Amino acid sequence: MARLNDGQDAHIDDRERPIEADPEAVTPSPGGSTASVDSSLESGSPAAEPDNSLKFVFTAIALISVVVGVLGYWRYANSERWVAHGIANMDERGPTLDAEGCIDEVVGWYGACDQHDANAAVCLQGVGILMQHCLSARERDQTCEQYLDPDSGKHDASEDMRDRSRNPATAGESGRWVYARCEDRGMVCRNKRECACAEAYRAIDSFCRTGQQAVQL
């Protein structure tokens, strides 16, 4: 009986003995998460860093835009100075030059635009401006009589233009006669959209048709 009672007492002691905590068990962290969660975060991949490539691209574009703007303004300023220099020269030389002499001076001025870092479009526009200053420096009655006379031949096409044209009778029409006058003086307009000689002849024709008052640009 004593041995049986000892067994029952041992069984009761086992039921009433509190379960000891396992030191390896999960313990809550101060923030409410568990150590196992922390260990899983540590074993995972690190958080991705923000991509700064777009910022670098936009910064580069902004810098390029600023540089291009500064260079464009610098080139335009040089163009304005070169045009002003040409105008002053035409005001001084104009009284001593005939119409063909004005063309020589202005075409030479246009040819030096690159040497002065001037914009080609501004220089081409400046051809008409300089021609007006040169032509208006003295009377041009004799010149305008020829340009206003339809029988003077000033608006005729050259023989070479007639040979190349499908209709030789109209080869000099629609303002194409200016290219013939340039060919006559050895200045072939290879790029007809950017031909200073042709612009100069148009300026003479415009100057005469406005009663020697202006050149239509």
Phi, psi and omega in degrees: 000320179297323180289325178292317179296324178296323179293320179294320179296324179293322180293321178295320180297323180292323181288324184274347181288125181293147179284124180284143181287139178280123180299339180273358183290165182286131178246139181290146177269163181303330182275002178101347179273170183253164180295328180293323178295318179298319181293328178289326177292322180292328181279345181280179180286148179291159180295139183291136178281151180297142181278116181262008184296320180295323178297319178295321180297312181295324177295318179296318179297318179296318179296317179297319180297319179295316181297315179297319179297317179295315180296320178297317179295319179298317179293320179294320178297320176297321179297316180296320179294321180290323176295316179298321177296318179295321179297315179298322179292320179291324176296328180278320185270337185308315182299340182258359185249141169277181185298319179293326176295324175298320179297316179301314182295316184289319178295322175296320176298316180298321181295338180267006182298317181297324180294337180254018177054039179266149180289133184297320180295319178295320180294319179296321175294328181289342180301312179295323180295314180293323178296321178298316180295322180290315183291322183281359180286347177202169180287147184231039184299313182297319178296315183291330176299321179290319182286334180269348178274115181295343182260006183283341182089359180295332183255018180273154176279157176281165179298322179295320178295322179294323180294327181275341186277146175291329178235091185303333183292335182246020185296330182263003183282173179059035176079003182286350179298335181297328179290328177293319179293325177292321177296323180299328181259014176077022178243083182286131180272093181286324173249098187292342178278342182227061182243108183295324179298315179296320178297324180293319178291323175298324180295320178296314180298317179294318180300318181287323182287341177263018179069035180060036181254326186198167173243122179282119183272000000 
